[in-house]
Amino acid sequence: METVEQSLRHLDEVTGALEDLAAALGNADEMGPVLQAVCEQVIRVVPGADIASITLRAGSGYETAASTDERASAIDGKQYEQGDGPCLRAMETGKVIRVEVETAVEMWPEFTAVARDLGVGSYLASPLTVASDFVGAINLFGFGGHGFRELDEKYLEMYTVMVETTVRGTHRYLQAKEHITQLRRAMESRAVIEQAKGILMAARGITADQAFQELVDRSQHENVKLHTVAERFVAQMSADPA
């Protein structure tokens, strides 16, 4: 059992991990490094955790979005292959799953076999829900057979709540940023297409619809996007003094 002094020291470590995670969020331009930071900091939060990973739902399947060790990805992959395992069970039930690997052989034999082969004796998974399109689990792996403690479960639950709250804002920001980028690209594409139409109309005395159809025909014939055809045409006409 932890002494009061040990508990206070560990709370300092938890605080430091959360501060480092907040710093990573503040510098985020994409989600990958954020999830990697989550994995790296959660090991500091939960005693007995040697490696960590994050599972995310991807379409009709799952993917390991970040991990601190290839062994975590291998164990995750076996669960995805079987369609069951503690991390997927955590996602499905919305509850923390705490497992001593040797006692899970009847429920998850494939998971147990690969975990044992890779030296993992204990497993802890917490559901992670940031948004409707961002659902998964934080997975912890221990090389010892301790099975993690109830207190470790509470530490992970606390950390997961903090992650969900802070990452949610970053996720929304990155989604908005991507949307703005897509709109800017669409506007730029529209502008160059209109420019190409104008050049064709002036050079050949044709209507806007006819100019647009000619660009579409070129796009289909060359099997390239319409805005690419327009960009090439505008560049060619700009470079040709005739």
GIFEN-V772760 format. One record per helix or strand. SS is the DSSP state (h for helix, s for strand). FROM is the first residue (numbers start at 1). LEN is the number of residues. If there is no record, write none. Layout:
BEGIN
SS&FROM&LEN  SS&FROM&LEN
END
This chain:
BEGIN
h&4&23  h&31&15  s&51&8  s&61&7  h&70&13  h&86&8  s&97&4  h&101&3  h&109&9  s&122&10  s&134&9  h&150&55  h&208&15  h&226&14
END
